[in-house]
Amino acid sequence: MESKSSSPGPRNPHPDAGENPSITATPGGEALALTVLEADQLVAAKRRTRFGRRLITGKEKALLWGLRIYVVAMLIIVLFSVLEALHRAN
Amino acid sequence: MDSSNKRFEVNPIERAHTTAEPAAASAEASKLTGLLTHEDLDRAQDRLEVARARQSGAQAPRFASLRLLWLLVGPGLLVFLAENDAPSMLSYAASGARFGIGFFIPFVVLTFVLGFIVQEMTVRLGAVTHRGHAELIFDRFGRFWGFFALADLAFGNFLTLVTEFIGVRAGLSYFGITPVVAVGSSLLIVVAAIGTGRYWTWERITLGLAIFNGLFVPVALLAHPPWRDVGHALLFWTPLPHGNPYDILVLILAVIGATVTPWMLFFQQSAVVDKGMQPRDIPSGRVDTLLGTVLAAIFAIAVILATEPLFKHGISAENYQAARFAQSLGPWIGHAGAALFALGIFEAGLVAAITISTSSAYAFGEALHTGHSLNRPLREAWPFYSVLVGSACVAAGLVLIPHAPLEFIILTVNVIAVLAMPPALVFLLMLVNDREIMGEYANRKWANLAGVSVTVLLVIAGLGFGVATVFPQLLGQ
């Protein structure tokens, strides 16, 4: 899979950019936009493409499940401790 | 759904590739003209400003680098200043009032260092993949794990949002403003910030509000802190807190939860993407995150210093809320200082309400692959804006219900943030080590060591809390 190479050199804005015009007010604004945005930054490109699923190894699955159980158990403990604190306060 | 989306629906979803090439140089450039959305054009406008600043660097390097920094700061500053939210500031205030100057000052610095380590990874993820955190989790690990991560985030965010509006209400109550007016006007500000339909404007408005987090600095100076004790505490981490060990443990967890929370990961990555940052902006993103870390740490310590007089004079600050803190501090920091403290709590709640509701909206939009950008107009991204405004409205409404269990929420929110953090960190570490999407920007050895250490520390803190709750006799209770 293609990965990002080192930072590309400075990109020159489109010659139509002038001094300080907005993209929408510039003739050829869309072409100018394409010079400053990366190809995979465009909404259309992101709609059309997705990063696919990666393989989750057995160890990673065990870690994720372990942490899931940890979170649920801890939430039960928090609920228990807060109810007890409220009971004491009342 | 916009027209560009419909046009692409006829094609099967293709596999994404990270690429640094400009869209104009891609093989599909000719097909893209005419398909650019409002979001693309707004983002391109921001990128054009960045490109101009880089180009002008040759003529006036110093001015250009400052301008570049001004253009690229935002997500890092915002995430840390917003995380200095109402419950966090109240946790710092509680530690200052109950334990004075000592262990908690260097401990707060440590939590911000941990925060910087993990937030820097989100900058790289966002700038390289141009995808938000939730989107990457769904894409790379599938819906099953994605929904777990989203459920943790939604639950934590909603509880935190409620506490922000409690902070707003409590802060303004010091000035005699009724809860309905306080909460209602804050909701209007949340809506006004997104009303511009432009990420850049939203970011600058929110940054403008967030800088008032610094109100706690003059409050701390008015308390005339003993600077020698502060220096001693920073160097030696003493005096250690004394008292009920369980209460100390809960406060330690609350202070960690005040700096390292799941919403920060999701928010900063999504904001980096919405801002349009690219891999070459990563150094500026790091500076932005470091600036946010340093400023937020200073403001957090200022709260501890501001409330230290309560400890020194033996005033019990147990179960204090914002207005009570401000009133109790009056005799030592004066009416103006107390008013600034109350105003600071209001600001902390307001800015966090804006960013946390935005974080929820980003995550839902990314998970469901609907429009999720502040650069999109309402008609194109109404589900995104509905989640943003809806979550804020429900949380605000809950605060106004008489006899709602607000105390329950305040007690739990930061602790829950700490408990939900380890799974979020594991997803973060797996993503940032994923060379298929990160390429050369993947984590190196030291970043992994730091990330794993933060995760292990949070798990140990959580387990310590769990054991102390289930077996209180172990702490001599």
Interface residues (C-beta under 8 A of the other chain):
Chain A: M1 E2 S3 K4 S5 S6 S7 P8 P10 R11 N12 P13 A17 N20 S22 I23 T24 G29 E30 A31 L32 A33 L34 T35 V36 L37 E38 A39 D40 Q41 L42 V43 A44 A45 K46 R47 R48 T49 R50 F51 G52 R53 R54 I56 E60 L63 L64 L67 R68 Y70 V71 A73 M74 L75 I77 V78 F80 S81 V82 A85 L86 A89
Chain B: D2 S4 N5 R7 F8 N11 I13 E14 R15 A16 H17 T18 T19 A20 E21 P22 A23 A24 A25 S26 E28 A29 L32 T33 G34 L35 L36 T37 E39 D40 L41 R43 A44 Q45 R47 L48 V50 A51 R52 R54 Q55 V128 T129 H130 R131 L136 D139 R140 F141 G142 W145 F148 D152 G276 Q278 P279 R280 N319 H369 P405 E407 F408 L411 T412 V415 I416 L419 A420 P422 P423 V426 M430 D434 R435 E436 I437 M438 G439 E440 Y441 V459 G462 F465 G466 T469 V470
